[in-house]
Amino acid sequence: MKLIEDIQEVVMTQTWIVLVDSVTARTLINCSNSLNHNDSQYWIVYEQNLDCSFICDINPVTGVENCLTMNSRNKLFCLNVDLGDSNQNETELIKTYFGKTWNNASVKQFDILSAYETVKSTLLALDSLVINNRWPDNFKPSGSSIKVCNQPNRIIDASSTRFYRFAEAITMLPKRNSTIGLIDFNGTVTNQRVKFQMTECFGKSNTSKAGCHRSSISFLYPEMIVQSLQNLSRSASRQLLHDPPYAVRLGENQWTGYCVEVFKEIARRLDFDYTFVEQTDGDYGVRLPNGHWSGIIGQVARKNTDVGLGPLVQDAERSLIVDFTVPYYDSVGITMVNKVNEDLKLGALFFLEVFAWDVWVTTVVVVFLIGFMLAFIDKYSPYSYQNQLKEGDGESMGTVFTVKEALWYVLGSCTQQGEYMDPRSASTRVLVAGLWLLVLIIIAMFSANLAAKLTVTGLRGEITTFKQLIEQDTVKYTIINNSTEMRFFEKLKNAEEVIFEIWKQQVVYNNEFTSNYTLWQYPVTEKYGLLYSRMKEWGFTNRREETLQLIKDGWVIFMETPKADYYIAKECKIKRFGKRIGSWYYSMILLPRSPLTSLFNEVIYAMEADYTIDALKAKWWASETSKCEPIAADEGYGFEEVGGMFTLLICGLVIGVILLAGEIIVFQILLKKQKAKVEPEPPNSPPHSPTADNEPVSVQEGKEESVDNTPPAIPIAPASVTVTTTDYDEEEADKAVQSS
């Protein structure tokens, strides 16, 4: 008591801040209540445990509060660590380990949780060092047994190296949700995201009991920021516009989308209500010539709404009129989007595209013409095999070239297959020689062009880089009007113009440094100025449907990577190419100097630590949600490309089967006609004798009469005639003729 009186005489202030444990805090407050003082006193007590229940405990014996009473003029605030974003799963495991003793007054819960997180951070840092093989081995200074601590000059050895590397590993640990709230070292060795919650306590009065409740005040350390929700509206409006996948309108005041779901989670954790208001002009915001801002940014700047949602990018100009939260979607850039060029894929009959159709038709006509000419010449040439055979002056082997045989021979010559017997006469051989030369040239051209076509498949006319795009003007390209992409290229164009003016000033105006910059041409390629001027000439797009239609028509659209990935997953027939241009991130915008900004930042940090942000990204951009077939890697030609060659084989098989059926039918018809020529014998007539009437039958001696059981002759369809003879001399030929 004497100590309290002495302190009160020395400390002439109404606010008392003490850093003590629960027992000491209770004793000090009770002692203060017993003092006679007329002024109000404000006590701020830092509680090491997880709650401030000790402040207004009731004495079980006397039934009187131990702290504030009706007559007390003290106003007490308890400051403790905010565990709203703590990892409840790990906390429950620790509670289970301690069991019933966890709630004992002697158990320092916060100290236990802090020790647990300290050990965990240490193990995480050591684990990263071991995995990356950065933990140094043990070693001592060579040739010395003196301890490092006793050396006059500091030596960097294994111990000190381990310390520095361990400290470095601590600074690089990712932020996480722990049992004591969010932990973020942020490049240091101490937690930079400690959040304290203020609990306000009141004494007993005629209308209420003594008690404590959680206030709307929080304190961020080491940022030294005090946050309060007292002046915030619990029904604040949020401005947005329909722009998938960021905000998707489902109905009257019903919205979804990535930005909407992130904001809903923030509102749930901060426990406040909201209403969505759609932006009517469909613009996120640009600066007008009169200095005002349009769109969502203008509404927030004029305080017509509290929060602006969407793919809003922070820059210095915008930061002057609105507040930006920390990024909730990072690593955004511009990519080029166009349609999947299916014209470059090989068709089933791609080999027919080597020659034009008139060439193929001419080739077929030539095959039939040469076939008919070969049959005609072979028939009327006196030196052909068939004419020489009639005169008995034929060669040992040869082929009679009928129309069918001639066509078969010509087809075999074209494919280097088939018949091997060449014509005999000089006239037919000259005709065949001309055919061979024609076939040789056509096959060489076909092979070369087919190989070239297969080599350049997928490359002809395909634009794959930004440089190729701006160096041509056949394929048109554009951007969305009043978009981030448009402002990005405008700034690049303006930067090129400024650089040109600076160079021109150095070259035009004569000074001592002019010669250092004088060149025959401007040394910087003004690609962005040319790019923007062409897009302005060809026109910008204004709506999502118009943008997608231009892509399907063959245009290239510059689009932010998140939106491009979303459209690719939904439309299937478009793709992105080239390297990403630029890098920025998305944030929410709030009223200038809004107390919500720091609260939003803390929740976004917590959502990143517990992977809520990643889960929402996966929901709206995951490849598993796409109904499109993935673009397969180049694994060779599929059956859709080479199926045409098998089609030719199938056609030959089908035609062969059809001809076989025709041959069988024709054969059966001819067989029936042959049988019909044989008249049936009368039933009462005597058996027919094999010899003529009244003609004696002579039977050779020693031989039985032979009975002819040979069936009637069967007509055979005409086929190719190939006669093979054997050489013999003239005397044997004369003997053979005489004997016949």
Sequence and secondary structure as in RCSB ss.txt:
>XXXX:A:sequence
MKLIEDIQEVVMTQTWIVLVDSVTARTLINCSNSLNHNDSQYWIVYEQNLDCSFICDINPVTGVENCLTMNSRNK
LFCLNVDLGDSNQNETELIKTYFGKTWNNASVKQFDILSAYETVKSTLLALDSLVINNRWPDNFKPSGSSIKVCN
QPNRIIDASSTRFYRFAEAITMLPKRNSTIGLIDFNGTVTNQRVKFQMTECFGKSNTSKAGCHRSSISFLYPEMI
VQSLQNLSRSASRQLLHDPPYAVRLGENQWTGYCVEVFKEIARRLDFDYTFVEQTDGDYGVRLPNGHWSGIIGQV
ARKNTDVGLGPLVQDAERSLIVDFTVPYYDSVGITMVNKVNEDLKLGALFFLEVFAWDVWVTTVVVVFLIGFMLA
FIDKYSPYSYQNQLKEGDGESMGTVFTVKEALWYVLGSCTQQGEYMDPRSASTRVLVAGLWLLVLIIIAMFSANL
AAKLTVTGLRGEITTFKQLIEQDTVKYTIINNSTEMRFFEKLKNAEEVIFEIWKQQVVYNNEFTSNYTLWQYPVT
EKYGLLYSRMKEWGFTNRREETLQLIKDGWVIFMETPKADYYIAKECKIKRFGKRIGSWYYSMILLPRSPLTSLF
NEVIYAMEADYTIDALKAKWWASETSKCEPIAADEGYGFEEVGGMFTLLICGLVIGVILLAGEIIVFQILLKKQK
AKVEPEPPNSPPHSPTADNEPVSVQEGKEESVDNTPPAIPIAPASVTVTTTDYDEEEADKAVQSS
>XXXX:A:secstr
 HHHHHHHHH   SEEEE   HHHHHHHHHHHHHS   S EEEEEE SSS  TTTT B TTT  BSS  TT  EE
EEEEEE  TT  HHHHHHHHHHHGGGGGSTT  HHHHHHHHHHHHHHHHHHHHHHHTT S      TT    GGG
 SS    HHHHHHHHHHHHHHT   EEETTEEE  TTSSS S EEEEEEEEE   SSS  EEEEEEEEEEETTTE
EEE TTS TEEEEEE  BTTTBEEEETTEEESHHHHHHHHHHHHHT EEEEEE TT     B TTS B HHHHHH
HTTS SEEEEEE   HHHHTTSEE   SEEEEEEEEEEE  GGGS  TTGGGGGS HHHHHHHHHHHHHHHHHHH
HHHHH TTSHHHHHHTT   SS     HHHHHHHHHHHHHT S      SHHHHHHHHHHHHHHHHHHHHHHHHH
HHHHHSTTTTT   SHHHHHT SSS EE BTTSHHHHHHHHHHHHHHHHHHHHHHHHHS STTGGGT  SS SS 
 HHHHHHHHHHHH  B SHHHHHHHHHTT EEEEEHHHHHHHHHHHSSEEEEEEEEEEEEEEEEESTT THHHHH
HHHHHHHHHTTHHHHHHHHHH GGG  S       S  HHHHHHHHHHHHHHHHHHHHHHHHHHHHHHHHHHHHH
HHS    SSS    SS TT      TT                           HHHHHHHHHH 
